[in-house]
């Protein structure tokens, strides 16, 4: 009988791991790989990264990034290196540009699942040892991966060729690896850990600390000093609060670890400073790091509550239940957390992780939505563990296994707070539905896509999105009225999948057809019609994708008068027959002083016009 039970247990575990693996692959494929390269690069940021990486493959200079003939010191080189490698394998295209971000999001999702499966407890303070194949342990892990992958903010940055998801993956994989090393290095922990019999390599804390240091070094190469500053603040706060700082720092072999980080991260910084001198130091360390934290850069100053709104909308609909997840951590119960074994402290670690990043960027003067992307795995952990406990022990319909009264919610949270969260869930859905329903009135007119509002209205996509959100709100309200909490989770999940696949993504493709496709069409015409050494000028706007798609330098001017003065200076030095190409809106071209008889129209697409004109024409006015 014992042999039979062991075989049954092993078979059950195999089935669960197989199901979890297939689910994770499906979620990752949908969120990050589905139609990844089917839309154009998005101006203004994505093409800057794509073209700088392409320039590396053209020039062979893998030290100094360039864009449009000028140095680009905004970000360190790791994202460019990864894109350039992808170009070598898949060619220069949108898929290769976005593959590094998508791959990072997938790896982080899977590692998050593995961590919550091993250390995530729906009842972190329970006395009895949890079973390794309990429903809540598998549900918590699956939910953590799902909630992290399936929200608008992660999907957006996981499908965009910029460095934000790369930083998030490197930093957060490092944080998760630290917790593995911290938990497996507990001298009082007995194997199996929380009922999970880990293979020997996974029980070695030095392995995990090595991964931690490696990930931090890569984070520094992905975004700079923030790649080590934030993990240091998170881990330091966590250990100091628990009184474990000195002990764990010794366990981590900090001096050796910092040497490893430096050996990996510092050589490129030395090389780029040697190549570019003080200009790199002033631009990257001064402007893009110190000034962004202490001053408002590029008019990205926002009120102190900015990130509350970003998380509420970007992590929707799961953000409605995040406050319960944060409260469930019991962060104020210091002695209770100190009395727990390390492997039971994932919830408090996730709280510290979330809080430090949120406070850090709230203090920073420059604020952008992508800055708080690294706290979303922690938000997913906290929210998923709340929901796994809620599924196991519902707070809306009777007493749970622990004998708590109906008036008490999960982990001691008052039932009224759960009701408040459901109400917030409904309010958020209805608010978003209203935004889509009245989208034509709310959207401003964008001169680069003047027909977008009308096309969105006539396509019915906005109404489809509003209908999905409204029906979801109704289904949740019905479940709430019936006193059933479990269906609310499934309703939100199914609704998000429908919302993303049949509403948001089609709207995104419509947006691409109106905003980016005309630029690509103009780029194709420039490549086809451009004469040898003919300069191309874009007037009125700076669209970096034009550089990427034409594979050549473009001269950009915001003002038509600047264009006129620039060409007049060229004309005084040029033969009368020399021509150039100008791209812009018709009114921007008129602003240069040109009139239809003065130039040849080569192509028109969207609201753009491409012309050829002799430089000497500018000397006549």
PyMOL commands that set and color helices and strands:
alter all, ss='L'
color gray80, all
select helices_A, chain A and resi 2-33+46-59+78-90+94-119+135-149+152-158+164-184+200-203+205-223+226-242+245-251+254-276+278-294+306-314+318-328+334-338+342-344+346-363+369-392+410-412+415-437+439-442+447-449+452-459+461-481+486-515+517-529+545-550+560-571+586-590+596-598+615-620
alter helices_A, ss='H'
color red, helices_A
select strands_A, chain A and resi 66-67+70-71+535-539+555-557+579-584+600-605+608-614
alter strands_A, ss='S'
color yellow, strands_A
deselect
rebuild
show_as cartoon
